């Protein structure tokens, strides 16, 4: 049970987020629209955390997915939701961290 929770919230085996991004992973920023408007990763898609469940079918077409937010908490929740629906998703942490991995 503990392993399942670790994997759902991004504490499982380490994944190279930078490599996923170099290979074309979709970046989903789960902050609010106003937060996203204040700055975001170029090319990212804004789907606020409370809307993730409604976008499952759309997101299945764009795997793998790297989620991001302000601190990594909401993106961890979003990655867990997506994984529970069979989508390959990873918590990228803060949007600034994801942005830095693209350089």
Rosetta blueprint (number, residue, H / E / L):
1 X L
2 X H
3 X H
4 X H
5 X H
6 X H
7 X H
8 X H
9 X L
10 X L
11 X L
12 X L
13 X L
14 X L
15 X L
16 X L
17 X H
18 X H
19 X H
20 X H
21 X H
22 X H
23 X L
24 X L
25 X L
26 X E
27 X E
28 X E
29 X E
30 X L
31 X L
32 X L
33 X H
34 X H
35 X H
36 X H
37 X H
38 X L
39 X L
40 X L
41 X L
42 X L
43 X L
44 X L
45 X E
46 X E
47 X L
48 X L
49 X H
50 X H
51 X H
52 X H
53 X H
54 X H
55 X H
56 X H
57 X H
58 X H
59 X H
60 X H
61 X L
62 X L
63 X L
64 X L
65 X E
66 X E
67 X E
68 X E
69 X E
70 X L
71 X L
72 X L
73 X H
74 X H
75 X H
76 X H
77 X H
78 X H
79 X H
80 X H
81 X H
82 X H
83 X H
84 X H
85 X L
86 X L
87 X L
88 X L
89 X E
90 X E
91 X E
92 X E
93 X E
94 X E
95 X H
96 X H
97 X H
98 X H
99 X H
100 X H
101 X H
102 X L
103 X L
